[in-house]
Amino acid sequence: MNKTAAQADLRQAHINGAPGVLVSGLIWLATGLLWYLGGPREAFIFLFFGGMAIAPLAALLTRFGFKAPAATIGKPLEKIALVTVPIILAGFFIAWRWFGMASAQAIPIVAIAIGLRYLTFKAMFETGAFLLLGAAFILIGGAAFISSINLAGPAALLLGLIELAFFAALYRTWRRPVEAGA
């Protein structure tokens, strides 16, 4: 398998990862709002279940909303997304077990875990945007975690806004294949 061609195929099929980033950004925004409206526990639970919905919602958006072509030679690289799911699950487990769902540190710990996972997406898509996005999650999650004031809600809102900006950049660089006769 030619890795460069496989990554190009995956960028085309997954719109540079933009739909997943969009769905994730909306979930982070909702988590931040829920932190203020419902409380930390509700926000943590929503983030957990919302996080599980990212892949299926992004797949539906990719296929039916953007009408992107299916992956062909890049299909084996999609395994990176599957084998890195334990990073997120570990983040949720650590947040729940050691800090509790209502703790100000729970959501920042999850943000750090998601940032670590985003770093691996560079291998899938060969785009530096995921290194920047991962670093943003790690830095914001880390700052919220060590802060002497509760920054979980603002951090979730900021991460959601950052992801929406990354969605726009990733989508803007995606090129739909030119259809014959179109």
LINCOR-V332152 format. One record per residue. N is the residue number from 0. RES is the residue in three letters. PSI is psi in whole degrees, 0 to 359 (none if undefined). D_LAST is the distance of its C-alpha to the last C-alpha in Angstrom with 2 decimals. Layout:
# LINCOR-V332152
((N/RES/PSI/D_LAST) (N/RES/PSI/D_LAST))
This chain:
# LINCOR-V332152
((0/MET/130/30.71) (1/ASN/111/29.38) (2/LYS/318/29.85) (3/THR/316/27.55) (4/ALA/322/24.58) (5/ALA/320/25.54) (6/GLN/321/25.69) (7/ALA/319/22.24) (8/ASP/317/20.94) (9/LEU/321/22.96) (10/ARG/319/21.80) (11/GLN/313/18.16) (12/ALA/329/19.25) (13/HIS/15/21.67) (14/ILE/48/19.91) (15/ASN/16/22.86) (16/GLY/4/25.21) (17/ALA/315/24.38) (18/PRO/320/24.47) (19/GLY/321/27.89) (20/VAL/321/29.17) (21/LEU/309/28.12) (22/VAL/316/29.90) (23/SER/317/32.84) (24/GLY/319/33.13) (25/LEU/323/33.34) (26/ILE/320/35.95) (27/TRP/320/37.96) (28/LEU/315/37.94) (29/ALA/322/39.13) (30/THR/315/41.72) (31/GLY/317/43.04) (32/LEU/318/43.34) (33/LEU/329/44.98) (34/TRP/318/47.40) (35/TYR/322/48.73) (36/LEU/325/48.50) (37/GLY/328/49.56) (38/GLY/170/51.08) (39/PRO/319/50.59) (40/ARG/313/50.95) (41/GLU/320/48.29) (42/ALA/317/45.91) (43/PHE/314/46.54) (44/ILE/317/46.00) (45/PHE/317/42.76) (46/LEU/320/41.52) (47/PHE/306/42.42) (48/PHE/324/40.69) (49/GLY/320/37.74) (50/GLY/324/37.36) (51/MET/339/37.20) (52/ALA/350/34.31) (53/ILE/306/32.10) (54/ALA/311/30.53) (55/PRO/322/29.73) (56/LEU/320/28.46) (57/ALA/321/26.28) (58/ALA/317/24.89) (59/LEU/316/24.07) (60/LEU/318/22.46) (61/THR/314/20.38) (62/ARG/312/19.21) (63/PHE/330/18.93) (64/GLY/310/18.69) (65/PHE/347/16.37) (66/LYS/45/14.73) (67/ALA/151/15.44) (68/PRO/157/15.53) (69/ALA/152/19.07) (70/ALA/145/21.39) (71/THR/272/22.25) (72/ILE/343/24.63) (73/GLY/354/25.38) (74/LYS/317/26.82) (75/PRO/331/30.41) (76/LEU/340/30.21) (77/GLU/340/29.67) (78/LYS/334/33.35) (79/ILE/318/34.30) (80/ALA/321/33.37) (81/LEU/315/35.56) (82/VAL/348/38.52) (83/THR/0/38.76) (84/VAL/323/39.13) (85/PRO/336/42.93) (86/ILE/315/42.93) (87/ILE/316/41.91) (88/LEU/322/44.27) (89/ALA/319/47.06) (90/GLY/315/46.42) (91/PHE/320/46.71) (92/PHE/313/49.78) (93/ILE/315/51.50) (94/ALA/314/50.77) (95/TRP/314/52.09) (96/ARG/314/55.02) (97/TRP/335/56.45) (98/PHE/338/55.49) (99/GLY/150/54.91) (100/MET/334/52.11) (101/ALA/2/53.90) (102/SER/149/54.50) (103/ALA/343/52.98) (104/GLN/346/52.18) (105/ALA/308/50.16) (106/ILE/320/46.78) (107/PRO/325/47.11) (108/ILE/318/47.85) (109/VAL/320/44.64) (110/ALA/318/42.73) (111/ILE/316/44.26) (112/ALA/318/43.28) (113/ILE/321/39.66) (114/GLY/318/39.72) (115/LEU/320/41.05) (116/ARG/320/38.27) (117/TYR/326/35.60) (118/LEU/328/37.11) (119/THR/342/36.17) (120/PHE/344/32.45) (121/LYS/323/32.31) (122/ALA/328/32.86) (123/MET/309/29.90) (124/PHE/347/27.31) (125/GLU/52/29.07) (126/THR/132/28.80) (127/GLY/347/31.96) (128/ALA/325/30.93) (129/PHE/334/32.50) (130/LEU/318/35.72) (131/LEU/316/35.92) (132/LEU/316/35.13) (133/GLY/317/37.70) (134/ALA/321/40.24) (135/ALA/316/39.79) (136/PHE/316/40.50) (137/ILE/315/43.49) (138/LEU/314/44.94) (139/ILE/317/44.57) (140/GLY/317/45.75) (141/GLY/317/48.63) (142/ALA/318/49.67) (143/ALA/325/49.70) (144/PHE/317/51.62) (145/ILE/354/54.38) (146/SER/147/54.67) (147/SER/349/57.96) (148/ILE/159/56.20) (149/ASN/110/53.73) (150/LEU/14/50.23) (151/ALA/315/48.28) (152/GLY/308/46.79) (153/PRO/324/45.79) (154/ALA/317/44.46) (155/ALA/317/42.21) (156/LEU/316/40.87) (157/LEU/317/40.36) (158/LEU/321/38.56) (159/GLY/316/36.21) (160/LEU/320/35.43) (161/ILE/317/34.97) (162/GLU/323/32.51) (163/LEU/322/30.47) (164/ALA/319/30.41) (165/PHE/323/29.38) (166/PHE/311/26.60) (167/ALA/317/25.19) (168/ALA/317/25.57) (169/LEU/318/24.12) (170/TYR/319/21.05) (171/ARG/329/20.58) (172/THR/356/20.58) (173/TRP/137/18.06) (174/ARG/119/14.66) (175/ARG/137/11.97) (176/PRO/141/10.53) (177/VAL/121/7.25) (178/GLU/142/5.46) (179/ALA/130/5.54) (180/GLY/2/3.80) (181/ALA/none/0.00))
